[in-house]
């Protein structure tokens, strides 16, 4: 059966009436903080449901601190979470003033390939999120981030978002995975 389309990209289509396989992929809303109005602000992240109220993040956050892709979280109705199990990844959040340009983003993507890093950003590039295996090592990750930050044309602030606790002390979860 052929169907005309306005863009000319698709000329035929078939309807599949079979039920899709059940999927445990979903999105979760984590509380990032509060707006000036006092209302909570949430960040929506891709995840995989693993049990009642338990989710494994499949993407790292750009605003929420304390978790990364691969972490198993227990999330309550208010978007607050507790890490039940740490995954293997570091999460780095970078902010640029003004926002990053496409060249800055591409240069970071290229620089992190050897470390197995994944670089993501919203369309307006107001921030960048990096997910990189902790096994890459802090010295290597920090060297890439510092060299990149020094070479871009915007003012950059970057930091690890799942390495330090609220008191500023290292969480040291990566040491257990090194043993």
C-alpha positions as CSV (number, residue, x, y, z in Angstrom):
1,X,0.0,0.0,0.0
2,X,1.4,3.4,-0.9
3,X,0.7,6.7,0.9
4,X,1.6,10.1,-0.5
5,X,3.5,12.3,2.0
6,X,4.2,16.0,1.9
7,X,7.9,15.6,2.3
8,X,8.3,12.7,-0.1
9,X,10.4,10.7,2.3
10,X,8.1,7.9,2.9
11,X,6.1,6.3,0.2
12,X,4.7,3.2,1.9
13,X,3.6,2.2,5.4
14,X,2.4,-0.9,7.0
15,X,0.4,-1.0,10.2
16,X,1.6,-3.5,12.8
17,X,-1.2,-4.6,15.1
18,X,0.9,-6.9,17.2
19,X,1.5,-5.8,20.8
20,X,5.0,-4.5,21.3
21,X,7.2,-6.4,23.8
22,X,6.8,-5.1,27.3
23,X,9.4,-2.5,28.1
24,X,10.8,-1.5,31.4
25,X,12.3,1.7,29.9
26,X,10.8,4.8,31.3
27,X,11.6,8.3,32.5
28,X,12.0,9.5,36.1
29,X,11.6,12.9,37.6
30,X,14.3,13.8,40.1
31,X,14.1,16.9,42.1
32,X,16.9,19.3,41.2
33,X,16.0,22.1,43.7
34,X,13.5,24.9,44.0
35,X,12.6,27.8,41.8
36,X,12.5,31.3,43.2
37,X,8.7,30.9,43.6
38,X,9.4,28.0,46.0
39,X,8.0,25.4,43.6
40,X,10.2,22.3,43.1
41,X,12.2,22.0,39.9
42,X,12.5,18.5,38.4
43,X,14.9,17.0,35.8
44,X,13.5,14.2,33.7
45,X,16.0,11.4,33.0
46,X,15.8,8.1,31.0
47,X,15.8,5.0,33.2
48,X,14.9,1.4,33.5
49,X,12.4,0.2,36.1
50,X,13.8,-2.6,38.1
51,X,11.3,-2.8,41.0
52,X,8.7,-0.8,42.9
53,X,10.2,2.7,43.2
54,X,13.6,1.4,42.0
55,X,15.2,2.6,38.8
56,X,18.5,2.3,37.0
57,X,19.5,5.5,35.3
58,X,20.3,5.2,31.7
59,X,21.4,8.8,31.3
60,X,23.3,11.2,33.5
61,X,21.8,14.4,34.9
62,X,22.6,17.9,33.9
63,X,21.2,19.6,37.0
64,X,20.7,17.0,39.7
65,X,23.8,16.1,41.7
66,X,24.7,12.8,43.3
67,X,24.0,10.3,40.6
68,X,25.1,9.1,37.1
69,X,24.0,6.7,34.4
70,X,24.2,3.2,35.7
71,X,23.3,4.0,39.3
72,X,20.3,2.2,40.9
73,X,18.1,4.7,42.6
74,X,15.1,4.4,45.0
75,X,12.9,7.4,44.1
76,X,10.1,8.8,46.2
77,X,7.0,10.6,45.0
78,X,8.6,14.0,45.6
79,X,11.5,13.2,43.3
80,X,14.0,12.7,46.1
81,X,16.3,9.7,45.6
82,X,18.7,7.5,47.5
83,X,21.5,5.7,45.6
84,X,21.0,2.0,46.3
85,X,23.9,0.9,44.2
86,X,26.6,2.9,42.4
87,X,27.1,2.2,38.7
88,X,30.5,2.4,37.0
89,X,30.3,6.0,35.8
90,X,31.4,9.5,36.7
91,X,29.0,12.4,35.9
92,X,30.5,15.7,34.9
93,X,28.4,18.8,34.5
94,X,29.8,21.8,32.6
95,X,28.3,25.2,32.2
96,X,29.3,27.9,29.8
97,X,28.8,31.7,29.7
98,X,27.6,32.3,27.1
99,X,26.3,28.9,26.1
100,X,28.7,26.5,24.3
101,X,29.0,26.6,20.6
102,X,28.8,23.5,18.4
103,X,32.6,23.5,18.0
104,X,33.2,23.4,21.7
105,X,30.8,20.5,22.1
106,X,32.5,18.6,19.2
107,X,35.9,19.2,20.6
108,X,34.9,17.7,24.0
109,X,33.3,14.7,22.3
110,X,36.5,14.0,20.4
111,X,38.7,14.5,23.5
112,X,36.6,12.0,25.5
113,X,36.5,9.2,22.9
114,X,39.7,7.5,24.1
115,X,38.3,7.4,27.7
116,X,35.0,5.9,26.6
117,X,33.1,9.1,27.5
118,X,29.6,10.1,26.3
119,X,29.0,13.8,25.9
120,X,25.4,15.2,25.7
121,X,23.8,18.6,25.7
122,X,20.4,20.2,25.1
123,X,19.8,21.9,21.8
124,X,20.7,25.3,23.2
125,X,23.9,23.9,24.7
126,X,23.5,25.9,27.9
127,X,25.2,23.0,29.7
128,X,27.0,19.8,28.9
129,X,26.8,16.4,30.6
130,X,29.6,13.9,30.4
131,X,29.3,10.3,31.4
132,X,32.7,8.5,31.6
133,X,33.7,5.3,33.2
134,X,35.4,5.8,36.6
135,X,37.9,3.2,35.4
136,X,39.3,5.9,33.0
137,X,40.8,7.4,36.2
138,X,40.5,10.9,37.7
139,X,43.8,12.2,36.4
140,X,42.9,11.3,32.8
141,X,39.4,12.7,33.0
142,X,40.6,15.9,34.8
143,X,43.4,16.4,32.2
144,X,40.9,16.2,29.3
145,X,38.4,18.5,31.0
146,X,41.1,21.1,31.9
147,X,42.6,21.1,28.5
148,X,39.2,21.4,26.8
149,X,38.0,24.2,29.2
150,X,41.2,26.2,28.5
151,X,40.7,25.9,24.7
152,X,37.1,27.0,24.4
153,X,35.9,30.5,23.8
154,X,33.5,30.7,26.7
155,X,33.9,30.9,30.4
156,X,33.6,27.3,31.7
157,X,32.7,25.9,35.1
158,X,32.8,22.2,35.3
159,X,32.7,19.6,38.1
160,X,32.0,16.1,39.1
161,X,28.4,15.8,40.2
162,X,28.6,12.3,41.8
163,X,32.0,12.3,43.5
164,X,31.4,14.5,46.5
165,X,28.8,14.4,49.3
166,X,26.9,17.4,50.6
167,X,29.7,18.2,53.1
168,X,32.3,18.3,50.2
169,X,34.0,15.1,51.2
170,X,34.8,12.5,48.6
171,X,32.2,9.6,48.5
172,X,34.9,7.1,47.5
173,X,32.4,4.8,45.9
174,X,34.8,4.2,42.9
175,X,37.5,2.7,45.2
176,X,35.2,-0.3,45.8
177,X,35.1,-0.9,42.1
178,X,38.9,-0.7,41.8
179,X,39.4,-3.5,44.3
